[in-house]
Amino acid sequence: MSNLHEAQISKARKIAGYIISIIASFMIFMAGVMKIIGAEEMQANMAKVTNFGDKLMFIGILEIIILILYWMPRTINIGFFLLASFGGGIIVAEIVSGGMPMSGIMVSTLFYVGTILRKPTLSGLNI
């Protein structure tokens, strides 16, 4: 059975990985909730990108589903890769809207670092 972390890593690395992953997950979760409830600020930000305003609820639900996949032991790998892809979409959306993609880069980096600290074999780098 798959775990949310690998057995051979140190306790400090495991704890750091969980803390970083939880912070990134909270950021994505809150963005998903804001999209689902239709917060005005989120609608305004998404309107800058293109015509994503009518798809806010779908995108918010998708974010939550991907997070659930990420935190289920059997589906952590697919959840991680979907979140990495979603992070790329965040970066592109921020660039298209004319802003700096700092939040997308930050969330993507936090997910990658947190996950690789807990599951180093997932990177293929053996770090």
MMTF fields as JSON, N, C-alpha, C and O atoms, coordinates in Angstrom:
{
  "mmtfVersion": "1.0.0",
  "mmtfProducer": "UNKNOWN",
  "numBonds": 507,
  "numAtoms": 508,
  "numGroups": 127,
  "numChains": 1,
  "numModels": 1,
  "chainsPerModel": [1],
  "groupsPerChain": [127],
  "chainIdList": ["A"],
  "bondAtomList": [4, 2, 8, 6, 12, 10, 16, 14, 20, 18, 24, 22, 28, 26, 32, 30, 36, 34, 40, 38, 44, 42, 48, 46, 52, 50, 56, 54, 60, 58, 64, 62, 68, 66, 72, 70, 76, 74, 80, 78, 84, 82, 88, 86, 92, 90, 96, 94, 100, 98, 104, 102, 108, 106, 112, 110, 116, 114, 120, 118, 124, 122, 128, 126, 132, 130, 136, 134, 140, 138, 144, 142, 148, 146, 152, 150, 156, 154, 160, 158, 164, 162, 168, 166, 172, 170, 176, 174, 180, 178, 184, 182, 188, 186, 192, 190, 196, 194, 200, 198, 204, 202, 208, 206, 212, 210, 216, 214, 220, 218, 224, 222, 228, 226, 232, 230, 236, 234, 240, 238, 244, 242, 248, 246, 252, 250, 256, 254, 260, 258, 264, 262, 268, 266, 272, 270, 276, 274, 280, 278, 284, 282, 288, 286, 292, 290, 296, 294, 300, 298, 304, 302, 308, 306, 312, 310, 316, 314, 320, 318, 324, 322, 328, 326, 332, 330, 336, 334, 340, 338, 344, 342, 348, 346, 352, 350, 356, 354, 360, 358, 364, 362, 368, 366, 372, 370, 376, 374, 380, 378, 384, 382, 388, 386, 392, 390, 396, 394, 400, 398, 404, 402, 408, 406, 412, 410, 416, 414, 420, 418, 424, 422, 428, 426, 432, 430, 436, 434, 440, 438, 444, 442, 448, 446, 452, 450, 456, 454, 460, 458, 464, 462, 468, 466, 472, 470, 476, 474, 480, 478, 484, 482, 488, 486, 492, 490, 496, 494, 500, 498, 504, 502],
  "bondOrderList": [1, 1, 1, 1, 1, 1, 1, 1, 1, 1, 1, 1, 1, 1, 1, 1, 1, 1, 1, 1, 1, 1, 1, 1, 1, 1, 1, 1, 1, 1, 1, 1, 1, 1, 1, 1, 1, 1, 1, 1, 1, 1, 1, 1, 1, 1, 1, 1, 1, 1, 1, 1, 1, 1, 1, 1, 1, 1, 1, 1, 1, 1, 1, 1, 1, 1, 1, 1, 1, 1, 1, 1, 1, 1, 1, 1, 1, 1, 1, 1, 1, 1, 1, 1, 1, 1, 1, 1, 1, 1, 1, 1, 1, 1, 1, 1, 1, 1, 1, 1, 1, 1, 1, 1, 1, 1, 1, 1, 1, 1, 1, 1, 1, 1, 1, 1, 1, 1, 1, 1, 1, 1, 1, 1, 1, 1],
  "groupList": [{"groupName": "MET", "atomNameList": ["N", "CA", "C", "O"], "elementList": ["N", "C", "C", "O"], "formalChargeList": [0, 0, 0, 0], "bondAtomList": [1, 0, 2, 1, 3, 2], "bondOrderList": [1, 1, 2], "singleLetterCode": "M", "chemCompType": "L-PEPTIDE LINKING"}, {"groupName": "SER", "atomNameList": ["N", "CA", "C", "O"], "elementList": ["N", "C", "C", "O"], "formalChargeList": [0, 0, 0, 0], "bondAtomList": [1, 0, 2, 1, 3, 2], "bondOrderList": [1, 1, 2], "singleLetterCode": "S", "chemCompType": "L-PEPTIDE LINKING"}, {"groupName": "ASN", "atomNameList": ["N", "CA", "C", "O"], "elementList": ["N", "C", "C", "O"], "formalChargeList": [0, 0, 0, 0], "bondAtomList": [1, 0, 2, 1, 3, 2], "bondOrderList": [1, 1, 2], "singleLetterCode": "N", "chemCompType": "L-PEPTIDE LINKING"}, {"groupName": "LEU", "atomNameList": ["N", "CA", "C", "O"], "elementList": ["N", "C", "C", "O"], "formalChargeList": [0, 0, 0, 0], "bondAtomList": [1, 0, 2, 1, 3, 2], "bondOrderList": [1, 1, 2], "singleLetterCode": "L", "chemCompType": "L-PEPTIDE LINKING"}, {"groupName": "HIS", "atomNameList": ["N", "CA", "C", "O"], "elementList": ["N", "C", "C", "O"], "formalChargeList": [0, 0, 0, 0], "bondAtomList": [1, 0, 2, 1, 3, 2], "bondOrderList": [1, 1, 2], "singleLetterCode": "H", "chemCompType": "L-PEPTIDE LINKING"}, {"groupName": "GLU", "atomNameList": ["N", "CA", "C", "O"], "elementList": ["N", "C", "C", "O"], "formalChargeList": [0, 0, 0, 0], "bondAtomList": [1, 0, 2, 1, 3, 2], "bondOrderList": [1, 1, 2], "singleLetterCode": "E", "chemCompType": "L-PEPTIDE LINKING"}, {"groupName": "ALA", "atomNameList": ["N", "CA", "C", "O"], "elementList": ["N", "C", "C", "O"], "formalChargeList": [0, 0, 0, 0], "bondAtomList": [1, 0, 2, 1, 3, 2], "bondOrderList": [1, 1, 2], "singleLetterCode": "A", "chemCompType": "L-PEPTIDE LINKING"}, {"groupName": "GLN", "atomNameList": ["N", "CA", "C", "O"], "elementList": ["N", "C", "C", "O"], "formalChargeList": [0, 0, 0, 0], "bondAtomList": [1, 0, 2, 1, 3, 2], "bondOrderList": [1, 1, 2], "singleLetterCode": "Q", "chemCompType": "L-PEPTIDE LINKING"}, {"groupName": "ILE", "atomNameList": ["N", "CA", "C", "O"], "elementList": ["N", "C", "C", "O"], "formalChargeList": [0, 0, 0, 0], "bondAtomList": [1, 0, 2, 1, 3, 2], "bondOrderList": [1, 1, 2], "singleLetterCode": "I", "chemCompType": "L-PEPTIDE LINKING"}, {"groupName": "LYS", "atomNameList": ["N", "CA", "C", "O"], "elementList": ["N", "C", "C", "O"], "formalChargeList": [0, 0, 0, 0], "bondAtomList": [1, 0, 2, 1, 3, 2], "bondOrderList": [1, 1, 2], "singleLetterCode": "K", "chemCompType": "L-PEPTIDE LINKING"}, {"groupName": "ARG", "atomNameList": ["N", "CA", "C", "O"], "elementList": ["N", "C", "C", "O"], "formalChargeList": [0, 0, 0, 0], "bondAtomList": [1, 0, 2, 1, 3, 2], "bondOrderList": [1, 1, 2], "singleLetterCode": "R", "chemCompType": "L-PEPTIDE LINKING"}, {"groupName": "GLY", "atomNameList": ["N", "CA", "C", "O"], "elementList": ["N", "C", "C", "O"], "formalChargeList": [0, 0, 0, 0], "bondAtomList": [1, 0, 2, 1, 3, 2], "bondOrderList": [1, 1, 2], "singleLetterCode": "G", "chemCompType": "PEPTIDE LINKING"}, {"groupName": "TYR", "atomNameList": ["N", "CA", "C", "O"], "elementList": ["N", "C", "C", "O"], "formalChargeList": [0, 0, 0, 0], "bondAtomList": [1, 0, 2, 1, 3, 2], "bondOrderList": [1, 1, 2], "singleLetterCode": "Y", "chemCompType": "L-PEPTIDE LINKING"}, {"groupName": "PHE", "atomNameList": ["N", "CA", "C", "O"], "elementList": ["N", "C", "C", "O"], "formalChargeList": [0, 0, 0, 0], "bondAtomList": [1, 0, 2, 1, 3, 2], "bondOrderList": [1, 1, 2], "singleLetterCode": "F", "chemCompType": "L-PEPTIDE LINKING"}, {"groupName": "VAL", "atomNameList": ["N", "CA", "C", "O"], "elementList": ["N", "C", "C", "O"], "formalChargeList": [0, 0, 0, 0], "bondAtomList": [1, 0, 2, 1, 3, 2], "bondOrderList": [1, 1, 2], "singleLetterCode": "V", "chemCompType": "L-PEPTIDE LINKING"}, {"groupName": "THR", "atomNameList": ["N", "CA", "C", "O"], "elementList": ["N", "C", "C", "O"], "formalChargeList": [0, 0, 0, 0], "bondAtomList": [1, 0, 2, 1, 3, 2], "bondOrderList": [1, 1, 2], "singleLetterCode": "T", "chemCompType": "L-PEPTIDE LINKING"}, {"groupName": "ASP", "atomNameList": ["N", "CA", "C", "O"], "elementList": ["N", "C", "C", "O"], "formalChargeList": [0, 0, 0, 0], "bondAtomList": [1, 0, 2, 1, 3, 2], "bondOrderList": [1, 1, 2], "singleLetterCode": "D", "chemCompType": "L-PEPTIDE LINKING"}, {"groupName": "TRP", "atomNameList": ["N", "CA", "C", "O"], "elementList": ["N", "C", "C", "O"], "formalChargeList": [0, 0, 0, 0], "bondAtomList": [1, 0, 2, 1, 3, 2], "bondOrderList": [1, 1, 2], "singleLetterCode": "W", "chemCompType": "L-PEPTIDE LINKING"}, {"groupName": "PRO", "atomNameList": ["N", "CA", "C", "O"], "elementList": ["N", "C", "C", "O"], "formalChargeList": [0, 0, 0, 0], "bondAtomList": [1, 0, 2, 1, 3, 2], "bondOrderList": [1, 1, 2], "singleLetterCode": "P", "chemCompType": "L-PEPTIDE LINKING"}],
  "groupTypeList": [0, 1, 2, 3, 4, 5, 6, 7, 8, 1, 9, 6, 10, 9, 8, 6, 11, 12, 8, 8, 1, 8, 8, 6, 1, 13, 0, 8, 13, 0, 6, 11, 14, 0, 9, 8, 8, 11, 6, 5, 5, 0, 7, 6, 2, 0, 6, 9, 14, 15, 2, 13, 11, 16, 9, 3, 0, 13, 8, 11, 8, 3, 5, 8, 8, 8, 3, 8, 3, 12, 17, 0, 18, 10, 15, 8, 2, 8, 11, 13, 13, 3, 3, 6, 1, 13, 11, 11, 11, 8, 8, 14, 6, 5, 8, 14, 1, 11, 11, 0, 18, 0, 1, 11, 8, 0, 14, 1, 15, 3, 13, 12, 14, 11, 15, 8, 3, 10, 9, 18, 15, 3, 1, 11, 3, 2, 8],
  "groupIdList": [1, 2, 3, 4, 5, 6, 7, 8, 9, 10, 11, 12, 13, 14, 15, 16, 17, 18, 19, 20, 21, 22, 23, 24, 25, 26, 27, 28, 29, 30, 31, 32, 33, 34, 35, 36, 37, 38, 39, 40, 41, 42, 43, 44, 45, 46, 47, 48, 49, 50, 51, 52, 53, 54, 55, 56, 57, 58, 59, 60, 61, 62, 63, 64, 65, 66, 67, 68, 69, 70, 71, 72, 73, 74, 75, 76, 77, 78, 79, 80, 81, 82, 83, 84, 85, 86, 87, 88, 89, 90, 91, 92, 93, 94, 95, 96, 97, 98, 99, 100, 101, 102, 103, 104, 105, 106, 107, 108, 109, 110, 111, 112, 113, 114, 115, 116, 117, 118, 119, 120, 121, 122, 123, 124, 125, 126, 127],
  "secStructList": [7, 7, 7, 1, 1, 7, 6, 6, 1, 7, 2, 2, 2, 2, 2, 2, 2, 2, 2, 2, 2, 2, 2, 2, 2, 2, 2, 2, 2, 2, 2, 2, 2, 2, 2, 2, 2, 6, 7, 2, 2, 2, 2, 2, 2, 2, 2, 2, 2, 1, 1, 7, 4, 4, 4, 2, 2, 2, 2, 2, 2, 2, 2, 2, 2, 2, 2, 2, 2, 2, 2, 1, 4, 4, 4, 2, 2, 2, 2, 2, 2, 2, 2, 2, 2, 2, 2, 2, 2, 2, 2, 2, 2, 2, 2, 2, 6, 6, 1, 7, 7, 2, 2, 2, 2, 2, 2, 2, 2, 2, 2, 2, 2, 2, 2, 2, 2, 2, 7, 4, 4, 4, 6, 1, 1, 7, 7],
  "xCoordList": [0.841, 0.0, 0.878, 1.911, 0.462, 1.195, 1.028, 0.008, 2.027, 1.992, 2.104, 2.43, 1.832, 2.011, 3.471, 3.842, 4.302, 5.74, 6.453, 5.843, 7.758, 8.544, 9.208, 9.524, 9.415, 9.911, 11.359, 11.722, 12.194, 13.622, 14.011, 15.185, 13.089, 13.45, 13.473, 12.838, 14.22, 14.333, 13.028, 12.199, 12.882, 11.684, 11.595, 10.511, 12.719, 12.732, 12.315, 11.556, 12.811, 12.456, 10.978, 10.315, 10.466, 9.051, 8.174, 7.198, 8.528, 7.747, 7.804, 6.778, 9.0, 9.137, 8.31, 7.644, 8.353, 7.569, 6.082, 5.374, 5.602, 4.175, 3.783, 2.75, 4.593, 4.262, 4.202, 3.254, 5.197, 5.218, 4.042, 3.402, 3.751, 2.633, 1.289, 0.396, 1.146, -0.11, -0.303, -1.42, 0.768, 0.661, 0.206, -0.71, 0.851, 0.473, -0.95, -1.702, -1.322, -2.679, -3.723, -4.788, -3.41, -4.339, -4.554, -5.672, -3.479, -3.592, -4.503, -5.37, -4.308, -5.136, -6.568, -7.517, -6.728, -8.069, -8.853, -10.015, -8.212, -8.908, -9.248, -10.318, -8.35, -8.652, -9.83, -10.688, -9.88, -11.0, -12.311, -13.331, -12.29, -13.503, -13.968, -15.161, -13.012, -13.371, -14.021, -14.937, -13.55, -14.143, -15.53, -16.442, -15.694, -16.991, -18.052, -19.183, -17.688, -18.679, -18.853, -19.772, -17.973, -18.12, -17.738, -18.435, -16.636, -16.162, -15.886, -15.327, -16.283, -16.161, -14.716, -14.453, -13.782, -12.371, -11.881, -11.135, -12.308, -11.909, -12.526, -11.87, -13.772, -14.423, -13.712, -13.533, -13.31, -12.604, -11.246, -10.855, -10.53, -9.228, -9.36, -8.553, -10.359, -10.543, -11.052, -10.799, -11.77, -12.248, -11.079, -11.173, -9.972, -8.787, -8.165, -7.608, -8.26, -7.598, -8.265, -7.635, -9.486, -10.327, -11.758, -12.168, -12.496, -13.891, -14.036, -14.882, -13.214, -13.285, -14.324, -14.546, -14.958, -15.898, -17.03, -17.442, -17.539, -18.644, -18.177, -19.001, -16.877, -16.328, -15.694, -14.995, -15.928, -15.311, -15.663, -14.783, -16.927, -17.332, -16.654, -16.176, -16.614, -15.967, -14.49, -13.989, -13.798, -12.375, -12.176, -11.252, -13.03, -12.937, -13.152, -12.419, -14.149, -14.406, -13.245, -12.85, -12.697, -11.545, -10.354, -9.665, -10.114, -9.018, -9.194, -8.242, -10.406, -10.68, -10.512, -9.931, -11.004, -10.881, -9.412, -9.003, -8.617, -7.193, -6.505, -5.64, -6.875, -6.307, -6.655, -5.816, -7.884, -8.289, -7.436, -6.965, -7.236, -6.38, -4.96, -4.325, -4.471, -3.113, -2.951, -1.89, -3.979, -3.861, -4.352, -4.347, -4.771, -5.123, -3.877, -3.265, -3.486, -2.248, -2.159, -1.086, -3.221, -3.172, -3.094, -2.681, -3.477, -3.511, -2.598, -2.74, -1.661, -0.787, 0.025, 0.231, 0.486, 1.313, 0.525, 0.992, -0.65, -1.452, -1.897, -1.953, -2.21, -2.573, -1.427, -1.638, -0.201, 0.97, 1.155, 1.389, 1.051, 1.26, 0.131, 0.376, -1.086, -2.186, -1.994, -2.262, -1.528, -1.26, -0.114, -0.142, 0.89, 1.983, 1.453, 1.831, 0.584, -0.018, -0.906, -0.894, -1.673, -2.544, -1.711, -2.092, -0.568, 0.32, 0.827, 0.959, 1.114, 1.504, 0.389, 0.642, -0.84, -1.992, -2.149, -2.516, -1.87, -1.933, -0.909, -1.211, 0.289, 1.352, 0.954, 1.114, 0.44, 0.023, -1.107, -1.097, -2.076, -3.199, -2.712, -3.207, -1.744, -1.228, -0.467, -0.54, 0.256, 0.975, -0.009, 0.166, -1.042, -2.049, -2.786, -3.138, -3.015, -3.739, -2.865, -3.343, -1.585, -0.706, 0.03, 0.718, -0.102, 0.567, 1.826, 2.156, 2.509, 3.681, 3.193, 2.322, 3.727, 3.234, 3.814, 4.129, 3.96, 4.618, 3.814, 4.398, 2.506, 1.748, 1.728, 1.783, 1.65, 1.683, 3.017, 3.072, 4.088, 5.42, 5.6, 6.176, 5.109, 5.248, 4.488, 5.037, 3.232, 2.428, 3.027, 3.118, 3.433, 4.029, 5.311, 5.543, 6.139, 7.395, 7.142, 7.801, 6.194, 5.878, 5.379, 5.785, 4.495, 4.013, 5.147, 5.241, 6.0, 7.099, 8.04, 8.356, 8.489, 9.434, 8.809, 9.443, 7.585, 6.927, 6.756, 6.971, 6.372, 6.156, 7.485, 7.588, 8.475, 9.763, 10.472, 11.216, 10.252, 10.804, 10.203, 10.898, 8.915, 8.239, 8.4, 8.479, 8.449, 8.52, 9.64, 9.367, 10.906, 12.032, 12.086, 12.612, 11.576, 11.625, 10.733, 10.923, 9.783, 8.875, 9.603, 9.185, 10.68, 11.428, 12.288, 12.586, 12.691, 13.591, 15.029, 15.911, 15.282, 16.623, 17.343, 18.539, 16.628, 17.173, 17.796, 18.894, 17.072, 17.583, 16.97, 17.28],
  "yCoordList": [-1.196, 0.0, 1.248, 1.297, 2.218, 3.469, 4.307, 4.22, 5.105, 6.007, 7.436, 7.698, 8.357, 9.77, 10.181, 11.3, 9.27, 9.511, 8.167, 7.106, 8.242, 7.021, 6.708, 7.609, 5.435, 4.984, 5.38, 5.595, 5.483, 5.684, 7.141, 7.408, 8.07, 9.471, 9.774, 9.085, 10.822, 11.195, 11.831, 12.295, 11.834, 12.416, 13.916, 14.43, 14.611, 16.058, 16.349, 17.284, 15.548, 15.727, 15.456, 16.164, 14.428, 14.088, 15.226, 15.617, 15.75, 16.834, 18.084, 18.723, 18.443, 19.613, 19.436, 20.37, 18.241, 17.963, 18.11, 18.69, 17.584, 17.717, 19.175, 19.618, 19.921, 21.327, 22.118, 22.872, 21.955, 22.692, 22.278, 23.127, 20.976, 20.485, 20.989, 21.31, 21.057, 21.539, 23.021, 23.452, 23.806, 25.24, 25.424, 26.199, 24.707, 24.818, 24.324, 24.918, 23.24, 22.7, 23.685, 23.837, 24.354, 25.337, 26.48, 26.972, 26.902, 27.993, 27.58, 28.35, 26.374, 25.884, 25.657, 25.964, 25.123, 24.873, 26.176, 26.248, 27.203, 28.483, 29.104, 29.692, 28.983, 29.501, 28.743, 29.346, 27.432, 26.631, 27.028, 27.153, 27.226, 27.633, 29.007, 29.234, 29.922, 31.265, 31.203, 31.972, 30.296, 30.138, 29.521, 29.933, 28.548, 27.871, 28.836, 28.843, 29.653, 30.574, 31.819, 32.606, 32.002, 33.124, 34.463, 35.456, 34.504, 35.757, 36.782, 36.451, 38.022, 39.077, 39.293, 39.492, 39.255, 39.461, 38.344, 38.598, 37.123, 35.999, 36.138, 35.855, 36.567, 36.767, 37.846, 37.705, 38.92, 40.003, 39.525, 39.843, 38.762, 38.243, 37.281, 37.325, 36.422, 35.449, 36.117, 35.631, 37.23, 37.966, 38.565, 38.753, 38.868, 39.402, 38.367, 38.72, 37.107, 36.052, 35.904, 36.146, 35.524, 35.446, 35.308, 35.953, 34.489, 34.277, 33.094, 32.225, 33.06, 31.969, 32.232, 31.37, 33.381, 33.736, 32.743, 32.461, 32.207, 31.264, 29.856, 28.974, 29.644, 28.331, 28.306, 27.352, 29.334, 29.428, 28.254, 27.685, 27.881, 26.792, 25.483, 24.724, 25.226, 24.016, 23.983, 22.957, 25.107, 25.173, 24.982, 24.285, 25.592, 25.436, 23.996, 23.491, 23.334, 21.929, 21.064, 20.133, 21.36, 20.623, 20.748, 19.763, 21.941, 22.145, 21.275, 20.651, 21.235, 20.451, 18.961, 18.242, 18.487, 17.069, 16.68, 15.619, 17.533, 17.231, 17.196, 16.351, 18.098, 18.072, 16.781, 16.212, 16.325, 15.063, 13.923, 13.076, 13.899, 12.864, 12.95, 11.927, 14.163, 14.369, 13.846, 13.33, 13.974, 13.581, 12.16, 11.733, 11.433, 10.023, 9.186, 9.357, 8.286, 7.534, 6.784, 6.745, 6.208, 5.439, 6.312, 5.834, 7.566, 8.424, 9.645, 10.6, 9.616, 10.779, 11.083, 12.252, 10.06, 10.313, 11.043, 12.054, 10.551, 11.219, 12.604, 13.549, 12.721, 14.025, 15.013, 16.185, 14.538, 15.403, 15.89, 17.077, 14.985, 15.39, 16.293, 17.204, 16.056, 16.948, 18.33, 19.342, 18.378, 19.674, 20.407, 21.631, 19.663, 20.301, 20.917, 22.031, 20.196, 20.725, 21.926, 22.921, 21.821, 22.921, 24.155, 25.278, 23.944, 25.06, 25.75, 26.974, 24.971, 25.559, 26.411, 27.469, 25.951, 26.727, 28.027, 29.053, 27.982, 29.205, 30.221, 31.404, 29.74, 30.623, 31.244, 32.449, 30.437, 30.95, 31.964, 33.007, 31.668, 32.584, 33.931, 34.983, 33.89, 35.141, 35.941, 37.169, 35.256, 35.951, 36.558, 37.699, 35.801, 36.287, 37.502, 38.418, 37.502, 38.623, 39.869, 40.918, 39.754, 40.909, 41.081, 42.083, 40.121, 40.224, 39.382, 38.653, 39.5, 38.66, 37.339, 37.341, 36.218, 34.913, 34.459, 33.28, 35.349, 35.001, 33.994, 33.057, 34.161, 33.218, 31.83, 30.83, 31.753, 30.457, 29.763, 28.558, 30.524, 29.954, 29.519, 28.464, 30.326, 30.006, 28.725, 27.837, 28.629, 27.449, 26.206, 25.159, 26.308, 25.168, 24.714, 23.517, 25.669, 25.338, 24.689, 23.71, 25.225, 24.635, 23.199, 22.316, 22.963, 21.599, 20.666, 19.554, 21.108, 20.256, 19.945, 18.78, 20.97, 20.769, 19.908, 18.971, 20.216, 19.443, 17.981, 17.096, 17.727, 16.349, 15.61, 14.458, 16.234, 15.57, 15.32, 14.348, 16.18, 15.903, 14.624, 13.847, 14.411, 13.227, 11.994, 10.879, 12.18, 11.057, 11.317, 11.652, 11.162, 11.507, 10.687, 11.179, 9.489, 8.687, 9.261, 8.945, 10.08, 10.68, 11.636, 11.819, 12.241, 13.189, 12.496, 13.078, 11.27, 10.568, 11.01, 10.53, 11.904, 12.434, 11.759, 11.97, 10.954, 10.278, 11.267, 11.05, 12.351, 13.349, 13.156, 13.902],
  "zCoordList": [0.0, 0.0, 0.0, 0.667, -0.732, -0.858, 0.411, 1.095, 0.71, 1.844, 1.373, 0.215, 2.272, 1.968, 2.109, 1.753, 2.63, 2.732, 2.633, 2.764, 2.398, 2.287, 3.617, 4.394, 3.87, 5.17, 5.435, 6.592, 4.41, 4.621, 4.9, 5.157, 4.859, 5.087, 6.58, 7.378, 6.944, 8.349, 8.843, 8.06, 10.159, 10.77, 10.481, 10.203, 10.545, 10.279, 8.84, 8.587, 7.903, 6.493, 6.272, 5.515, 6.938, 6.815, 7.349, 6.71, 8.519, 9.125, 8.256, 8.024, 7.77, 6.9, 5.631, 5.185, 5.054, 3.848, 4.08, 3.257, 5.205, 5.518, 5.735, 5.233, 6.474, 6.744, 5.44, 5.219, 4.579, 3.309, 2.433, 1.813, 2.376, 1.556, 2.076, 1.292, 3.391, 3.981, 3.686, 3.399, 3.754, 3.438, 1.986, 1.71, 1.064, -0.351, -0.573, -1.346, 0.1, -0.039, 0.464, -0.135, 1.571, 2.118, 1.137, 0.984, 0.471, -0.507, -1.666, -2.08, -2.183, -3.287, -2.811, -3.532, -1.607, -1.074, -0.95, -1.348, -0.398, -0.229, -1.578, -1.734, -2.554, -3.888, -4.488, -5.133, -4.284, -4.779, -4.13, -4.808, -2.824, -2.107, -2.583, -2.78, -2.767, -3.238, -4.623, -4.916, -5.465, -6.785, -6.69, -7.407, -5.82, -5.677, -5.15, -5.638, -4.151, -3.597, -4.455, -4.23, -5.439, -6.368, -5.779, -5.989, -5.041, -4.452, -5.556, -6.601, -5.305, -6.312, -6.752, -7.937, -5.807, -6.141, -7.078, -8.024, -6.804, -7.653, -9.042, -10.045, -9.102, -10.399, -11.206, -12.416, -10.537, -11.223, -11.736, -12.86, -10.911, -11.336, -12.51, -13.439, -12.478, -13.553, -14.823, -15.925, -14.676, -15.855, -16.63, -17.843, -15.94, -16.608, -17.545, -18.585, -17.18, -17.946, -19.304, -20.333, -19.318, -20.519, -20.048, -19.084, -20.713, -20.335, -19.383, -19.592, -18.342, -17.37, -16.287, -15.437, -16.293, -15.247, -15.083, -13.957, -16.177, -16.082, -15.716, -15.475, -15.675, -15.348, -13.959, -13.617, -13.164, -11.841, -10.953, -10.308, -10.905, -10.026, -10.458, -9.615, -11.758, -12.26, -11.868, -11.409, -12.049, -11.716, -10.212, -9.794, -9.405, -7.951, -7.511, -6.661, -8.08, -7.744, -8.203, -7.501, -9.366, -9.881, -8.93, -8.666, -8.422, -7.467, -6.232, -5.764, -5.707, -4.496, -4.785, -3.971, -5.92, -6.28, -6.423, -5.951, -7.071, -7.234, -5.871, -5.64, -4.97, -3.625, -2.892, -2.194, -3.052, -2.421, -2.969, -2.209, -4.283, -4.879, -4.32, -4.063, -4.135, -3.628, -2.201, -1.851, -1.385, 0.019, 0.306, 1.46, -0.71, -0.525, -0.818, -1.873, 0.087, -0.11, -1.441, -2.044, -1.899, -3.143, -4.393, -5.449, -4.293, -5.478, -5.367, -6.131, -4.416, -4.221, -5.479, -5.806, -6.183, -7.368, -8.45, -8.975, -8.785, -9.82, -9.336, -10.123, -8.05, -7.495, -7.598, -7.907, -7.337, -7.445, -8.878, -9.105, -9.842, -11.232, -11.731, -12.522, -11.286, -11.651, -11.034, -11.682, -9.775, -9.137, -9.825, -9.946, -10.274, -11.01, -12.304, -12.668, -12.989, -14.216, -13.91, -14.634, -12.835, -12.443, -12.092, -12.422, -11.419, -11.098, -12.349, -12.376, -13.387, -14.663, -15.24, -15.818, -15.084, -15.55, -14.787, -15.36, -13.486, -12.676, -13.198, -13.348, -13.467, -13.961, -15.297, -15.493, -16.207, -17.518, -17.361, -18.014, -16.503, -16.295, -15.756, -16.159, -14.846, -14.302, -15.358, -15.376, -16.229, -17.295, -18.292, -18.721, -18.661, -19.615, -19.059, -19.802, -17.751, -17.152, -17.013, -16.583, -17.375, -17.33, -16.026, -15.829, -15.131, -13.84, -13.784, -14.719, -12.683, -12.448, -11.868, -10.997, -12.324, -11.882, -10.547, -10.39, -9.602, -8.347, -7.518, -6.974, -7.409, -6.585, -7.214, -6.498, -8.531, -9.205, -9.022, -8.774, -9.145, -8.95, -7.503, -7.237, -6.57, -5.157, -4.804, -4.151, -5.231, -4.918, -5.565, -4.924, -6.819, -7.515, -6.833, -6.665, -6.444, -5.773, -4.424, -4.072, -3.665, -2.364, -2.517, -1.761, -3.499, -3.713, -4.091, -3.571, -4.988, -5.438, -4.278, -4.034, -3.566, -2.471, -1.37, -0.886, -0.976, 0.077, -0.295, 0.533, -1.527, -1.964, -2.097, -1.676, -2.658, -2.865, -1.532, -1.404, -0.549, 0.777, 1.357, 2.012, 1.115, 1.661, 0.789, 1.304, -0.525, -1.474, -2.487, -3.639, -2.06, -2.942, -4.233, -5.232, -4.253, -5.476, -6.56, -7.734, -6.209, -7.173, -8.113, -9.256, -7.645, -8.485, -9.521, -10.565, -9.257, -10.163, -9.988, -10.7, -9.065, -8.842, -7.688, -7.492, -6.928, -5.744, -4.754, -4.241, -4.502, -3.547, -2.191, -1.262]
}
